């Protein structure tokens, strides 16, 4: 049985790169990504698991990093928005005007990326059931849906 | 941010988890079992809960298994709700799991966390209540299997240091005709005013509800009243509601009278839909 207390050092794999971090066992993945590793593309919104701004992928599945302990990510593959640089999905959001202020965008893009890995031709219902995990207060959901449809068409 | 320090323990087996609890207690750490973490970590951040040690159950293989036998389907307490939606083999359970929180959070929330959590809804328990299911519970004295009717009363009655290993539903109930409805005030992602699961089994309707009381409920008295009432579905549904105990929730989402009427309507829907199966 593994036991962690006080300050401890663990290995993480983030965007395909091995990283060593020092943390408190109570640290959430959101805090470690932003405050320790400087990966500030992951946004802190509600810190309550509601808004989706902090969404990252853990072994390819979207999770809310504000309610995930960093220790949960040990031995697993973490993908943040920095890992999707120049990706098809990111470009589709630019082309389809799928963002406005951009605060929710990293979480939205990561969730959409996971969705399209799961189903590259999602129905409107499937898209809604995945994307309702992410709140957007300015762009509106239609441009986001359009961006995902554009990315899907490019990926097929 | 969680403002205080915790000790994090990651056991590899159920026996280790039980031993870890005892060890943490001996160290004065006030342990808690951690599964998906969505409730526990939020409560810790808000200082509503201050466990000194978290015993993470998610990497125990036994707790992540779904096992099918001729008699029952058995679900490990660390199975995520996303997995239950996709591959439970039990339609009612998939439906109930698929409406808790949002899709991303369901990748984290587990069956055990939902059933043993602090929130009053615990909707994934409802299919097991109507299935006359059972719970496997591990503790310092070993592992035992108990009918839910014996071990669930408003909440799962676990002793200190016990953990839920799995929930099982008999195949006879898994294959029975079933009914599911969930009603919210503001939208899909909201706590339910009412969630109702029903199955038609043994010539009767079994009904369990969440959101109506401060705990999930299956009332055998109300089911008997429904059965005895006869007549059209509205009349039988009214008899069901009439036979329920006092204490229906009244809060900012809905008044008790509203919840009772909603329940009456949904029970009538269940009767109409399952009538041919009883």
Interface residues (C-beta under 8 A of the other chain):
Chain A: X1 X2 X3 X4 X5 X6 X24 X25 X26 X27 X28 X31 X47 X48 X49 X52 X55 X58 X61 X62 X63 X64 X67 X68 X69 X71 X72 X111 X129 X130 X132 X133 X134
Chain B: X1 X2 X4 X5 X6 X7 X8 X9 X10 X11 X12 X16 X20 X34 X37 X38 X41 X42 X44 X45 X54 X56 X58 X82 X101 X102 X103 X104 X105 X107 X108 X188 X189
